[in-house]
Amino acid sequence: MTVSVVRFDSSLDSIGRAIELCGGFDKLDRSHRVLIKPNITFSGWMPIPPYGMVTTSKVIEGILRQLSDHGCKDVTIGEGTVAEVLGSNTRRGFKYTGIDRVAKRYGAKLIDLNDGPFERRELGTAKVGVSKAVLDADFLINVPVLKTHPQVKVSLGFKNLKGCLDTPSRKRFHHKGLDHSICLLNQLLKCDLTIIDGIYMLEKGADTLMGTAHRKDLIIASRDTFACDCVGATILGIEPSQVGYLKEYAELHSRPLDISTVQVTGEDVESLKEKLDWESVAEDELLNFGITGLAVPHPGHTLCSGCYGSLICALGIFAKANPNRDFSGTQICWGRNRANGAPGGRIILYGDCGISSNRNEEPAAKIAGCPPPMMSTLLTLMKTLLSRPKMISTLLLGSPQLLALRVGLYSGNLQKWQRYRSPEFDKSHF
């Protein structure tokens, strides 16, 4: 199979060229029911910068134009975004990315995969709920983003299919082994075409709460998702052999991980390689505001996206409101981490998994939920870490911002987001 790597020149033609160079439509019939699966990590009332985090409407528009020229009439765009954090839901996601606008222009249907119906399918020793719309499609186009991931190193075509499952199944992935589950999912679901949206790429992803976006201007496409992901990972500076689910898939199917064995057309991959960090550390974000003594150990593979988004967002806003403070001896346990803080130190158990994994930790502050709401997370952090007078003054001085935050008129305006005002980050791509 061929992988095409094409420079995005700000026109829709570059998307068409990427599809043409890899023979992307060779098996597409105009009568096929086509389903396009973008990546909309989450989107709600908080205006988080979209660059490198979600699929651009520009790439979706390029695909829709090619499908229209091919004579396809039955085209659906389906996604099931994380719907339990920051007011996120799929319909808001379509609007946030601008995908709703281009879908209307080309007559494509929009569906929320979270709404079901789902069919139960075997995935190793477990059963998962898979969107019937995905299973019924004649031609599945997978459109992930070129980004790293703090748990599995890269989030490309293989991982993007996780959004085709019902929410309980996605959460179980983190308890059954995330790399292994992603590998099995890609034996169950086969994409007819994968197009990696590399207009932007994301370091320390998979979102701009922790990650940092860079302009890359690439479109990577193939009828072979595995080969496409190997090329994408290489461009991000991560060896495919270091990505657990790619390595397992290669062993199961006797596929080489060396991209020198892949037929690449278009740009030279070697000249495009970057060296992006994939591992994000919560304490690094806190140190940007001078916060010390607050440990947030890496949760491994057991943490779901909902808990991740709620806690990181709350910590960022909390740190901005309380800079240059020391909370010595405080540890936040999330995912299924076990507490290992200093004797006498404060422990905050975050989310239902964090609480259930540390039942004997007393006394400990508990923030329950699957995931806990961001506002209750923020308020509990204030109550636990601040003196009563300081908490009251923070609430009084910050009450207008907290109210605006709650209704989606304020995002916390984290300092790291100022970079997205640069002209290289083009809002017209969304």
Residue pairs with C-beta under 8 A, 6 or more apart in sequence:
1 22
1 222
1 223
1 224
1 227
1 262
1 263
2 21
2 22
2 23
2 222
2 223
2 263
2 264
2 265
3 22
3 220
3 221
3 222
3 224
3 227
3 228
3 231
3 262
3 263
3 264
3 265
4 17
4 18
4 19
4 20
4 21
4 22
4 219
4 220
4 221
4 222
4 264
4 265
4 266
5 18
5 218
5 219
5 220
5 231
5 235
5 264
5 265
5 266
5 267
5 269
5 272
6 14
6 15
6 17
6 18
6 21
6 218
6 219
6 220
6 221
6 266
6 267
7 14
7 217
7 218
7 219
7 266
7 267
8 14
8 15
8 198
8 199
8 217
8 218
8 219
9 217
12 58
12 61
12 62
12 65
14 62
14 219
15 59
15 62
15 63
15 65
15 66
15 195
15 219
16 62
16 65
16 66
17 219
17 266
18 24
18 195
18 219
18 220
18 221
18 266
19 25
19 63
19 66
19 193
19 195
19 221
21 221
21 265
21 266
22 193
22 221
22 222
22 223
22 265
23 223
24 193
24 195
24 221
24 222
24 223
25 66
25 70
25 193
26 223
27 139
27 192
27 223
28 34
28 70
28 72
28 139
28 192
28 193
29 138
29 139
30 70
30 71
30 72
30 73
31 74
32 72
32 74
32 138
32 139
33 74
33 76
33 136
33 137
33 138
33 139
34 67
34 72
34 74
34 75
34 76
34 137
34 138
34 139
34 141
35 76
35 77
35 78
35 133
35 134
35 137
35 139
35 140
35 141
36 60
36 63
36 64
36 75
36 76
36 77
36 78
36 108
36 141
36 143
37 77
37 78
37 79
37 134
37 140
37 141
37 142
37 143
37 160
37 161
37 163
37 164
38 54
38 55
38 60
38 77
38 79
38 97
38 99
38 143
39 54
39 55
39 79
39 143
39 144
39 145
39 155
39 160
39 163
39 197
40 54
40 55
40 79
40 81
40 90
40 93
40 94
40 96
40 97
40 99
41 53
41 54
41 81
41 82
41 206
41 207
41 305
42 81
42 82
42 83
42 85
42 86
42 88
42 93
42 207
42 305
42 309
43 54
43 81
43 88
43 89
43 92
43 93
43 95
43 96
43 97
44 85
44 86
44 87
44 88
44 89
44 92
44 408
45 86
45 87
45 92
45 407
45 408
46 86
46 87
46 313
46 405
46 408
46 411
46 412
47 408
47 411
48 86
48 207
48 208
48 209
48 411
49 208
49 213
49 417
49 420
49 425
50 56
50 96
50 97
50 208
50 430
51 200
51 202
51 208
51 213
51 420
51 425
52 145
52 146
52 147
52 200
52 201
52 202
52 205
52 208
52 211
52 213
52 214
53 145
53 147
53 202
53 205
53 206
53 207
53 208
53 211
53 213
54 93
54 96
54 97
54 145
54 430
55 97
55 99
55 143
55 144
55 145
55 197
56 97
56 98
56 197
56 199
56 200
56 429
56 430
57 97
57 98
57 99
57 101
57 102
57 429
57 430
58 199
58 428
58 429
58 430
59 143
59 195
59 197
59 199
59 219
60 77
60 97
60 99
60 102
60 103
60 143
61 102
61 105
61 106
63 141
63 143
63 195
64 75
64 102
64 103
64 105
64 106
64 108
65 106
67 75
67 106
68 106
73 107
75 106
75 107
75 108
75 109
76 108
76 109
76 110
76 111
76 133
76 137
77 94
77 99
77 103
77 108
77 109
77 110
77 111
78 110
78 111
78 112
78 113
78 131
78 133
78 134
79 90
79 93
79 94
79 112
79 113
79 163
80 90
80 112
80 113
80 114
80 131
80 163
80 164
80 165
80 166
80 167
81 88
81 89
81 90
81 93
81 114
81 163
82 88
82 305
82 306
82 309
83 89
83 90
83 114
83 167
84 167
84 306
84 370
84 371
85 305
85 306
85 309
85 310
85 371
85 374
86 309
86 310
86 313
86 374
87 408
88 309
89 112
89 114
90 112
90 113
90 114
91 110
91 112
93 99
94 100
94 103
94 110
96 430
97 430
98 430
99 110
100 110
102 108
103 109
103 110
111 133
113 131
113 133
113 134
113 163
113 164
114 166
114 167
116 129
116 131
116 132
116 166
117 131
117 132
118 129
118 130
118 131
118 132
118 165
118 166
119 129
119 130
119 132
119 135
120 127
120 128
120 129
120 130
121 127
121 128
121 129
121 130
121 188
123 181
123 184
123 185
123 188
124 176
124 180
124 181
124 184
126 172
126 176
128 165
128 166
128 169
128 172
128 185
129 165
129 166
129 168
129 169
130 164
130 165
130 166
130 169
130 188
130 189
131 164
131 165
131 166
134 140
134 164
134 189
139 192
139 193
140 189
140 190
140 191
140 192
140 193
141 191
141 192
141 193
141 194
141 195
142 157
142 160
142 161
142 191
142 193
142 194
142 195
142 225
143 160
143 194
143 195
143 196
143 197
144 155
144 156
144 157
144 159
144 160
144 194
144 196
144 197
145 155
145 196
145 197
145 198
145 200
145 201
145 202
146 156
146 196
146 197
146 198
146 200
146 201
146 202
146 216
146 218
146 220
146 232
146 235
146 236
147 154
147 155
147 156
147 201
147 202
147 205
147 206
147 211
147 236
148 154
148 155
148 202
148 203
148 204
148 205
148 206
148 211
148 236
148 238
148 276
148 277
148 278
149 155
149 159
149 205
149 206
149 278
150 204
150 205
150 206
150 210
150 278
150 279
150 280
150 298
151 178
151 300
151 301
151 303
152 159
152 178
152 179
152 182
152 243
152 244
152 245
152 301
153 233
153 238
153 242
153 243
153 244
153 278
154 229
154 232
154 233
154 236
154 238
154 243
154 278
155 205
155 206
156 196
156 228
156 229
156 232
156 233
157 191
157 194
157 196
157 225
157 228
157 229
157 232
158 182
158 183
158 185
158 186
158 225
158 226
158 229
158 245
158 246
158 249
159 182
159 245
161 182
161 185
161 186
161 189
161 191
162 170
162 173
162 182
162 185
163 170
164 189
165 173
165 185
170 304
171 304
171 370
172 181
173 181
173 182
174 301
174 302
174 303
174 304
174 335
175 302
175 336
177 301
178 244
178 245
178 301
179 243
179 244
179 245
179 248
179 301
180 244
180 245
180 248
182 245
183 244
183 245
183 248
183 249
183 252
186 225
186 226
186 245
186 249
187 249
187 252
190 225
191 225
192 223
193 221
193 222
193 223
194 221
194 222
194 223
194 224
194 225
194 228
194 229
195 219
195 220
195 221
196 218
196 219
196 220
196 221
196 228
196 229
196 232
197 219
198 216
198 217
198 218
198 219
198 220
198 232
198 235
199 215
199 216
199 217
199 218
199 219
199 429
200 213
200 214
200 215
200 216
200 425
200 429
201 213
201 214
201 216
201 218
201 235
201 236
201 274
201 276
202 208
202 211
202 212
202 213
202 214
203 211
203 212
203 213
203 214
203 276
203 277
203 278
204 210
204 211
204 212
204 276
204 277
204 278
204 279
204 280
205 211
205 278
205 280
206 305
207 309
208 417
208 420
209 309
209 312
209 313
209 316
210 280
210 282
210 285
210 312
211 280
212 416
212 419
213 420
213 425
214 274
214 276
215 424
215 425
216 235
216 274
218 235
218 267
218 272
220 228
220 231
220 232
220 235
221 228
222 228
222 231
226 246
226 249
226 250
226 253
226 255
227 259
227 262
229 240
229 243
229 246
230 240
230 246
230 257
230 259
230 262
231 259
231 262
231 264
231 269
233 239
233 240
233 243
233 246
234 240
234 259
234 269
234 273
235 269
235 272
235 273
235 274
236 274
236 276
236 278
237 273
237 274
237 275
237 276
238 276
238 278
239 257
240 246
240 247
240 250
240 257
240 259
241 247
241 250
241 257
246 257
247 257
249 255
250 256
250 257
259 269
279 298
281 298
282 296
282 311
282 312
282 315
282 332
283 294
283 295
283 296
285 312
285 315
285 316
285 319
285 416
286 292
286 294
286 296
286 315
286 319
288 319
288 415
288 416
289 319
289 320
289 322
289 323
289 324
290 323
290 324
290 325
291 319
291 322
291 323
291 324
291 325
291 326
291 327
292 325
292 326
292 327
292 328
293 326
293 327
293 328
293 329
293 330
294 327
294 330
294 331
294 332
294 385
295 330
295 331
295 332
295 341
296 311
296 315
296 331
296 332
296 334
297 331
297 333
297 337
297 340
299 308
299 334
299 335
299 336
299 337
300 335
300 336
300 337
302 335
302 336
302 337
302 353
303 334
303 335
303 353
304 370
304 371
306 370
306 371
307 334
307 335
307 350
307 351
307 353
307 370
307 371
307 372
308 334
309 371
309 374
310 369
310 371
310 372
310 373
310 374
310 377
311 332
311 334
311 350
311 351
311 372
311 377
313 374
313 412
314 374
314 377
314 378
314 381
315 381
316 412
316 414
317 378
317 405
317 412
318 378
318 381
318 382
318 385
320 412
320 414
320 415
321 394
321 398
322 385
322 386
322 390
322 394
327 346
327 385
328 345
329 341
329 342
329 344
329 345
329 346
330 341
330 345
330 346
330 347
330 348
330 385
331 339
331 340
331 341
331 345
331 346
331 347
331 348
332 348
332 350
333 339
333 347
333 348
333 349
333 350
333 354
333 357
333 358
333 361
334 350
334 351
334 353
334 354
335 351
335 353
335 354
336 353
336 354
336 357
337 354
337 357
338 357
338 358
339 347
339 349
339 358
339 361
339 364
341 347
346 365
346 384
346 385
347 358
347 361
347 363
347 364
347 365
348 364
348 365
348 366
348 367
348 380
348 381
348 384
349 355
349 358
349 361
349 364
349 365
349 366
349 367
350 367
350 372
350 377
351 367
351 368
351 369
351 370
351 371
351 372
352 368
352 369
352 370
353 370
355 366
355 368
358 364
365 380
365 383
365 384
367 376
367 377
367 380
369 376
375 402
375 405
375 406
378 402
382 391
382 394
382 395
383 391
386 394
395 402
401 410
404 410
405 411
405 412
411 417
419 425
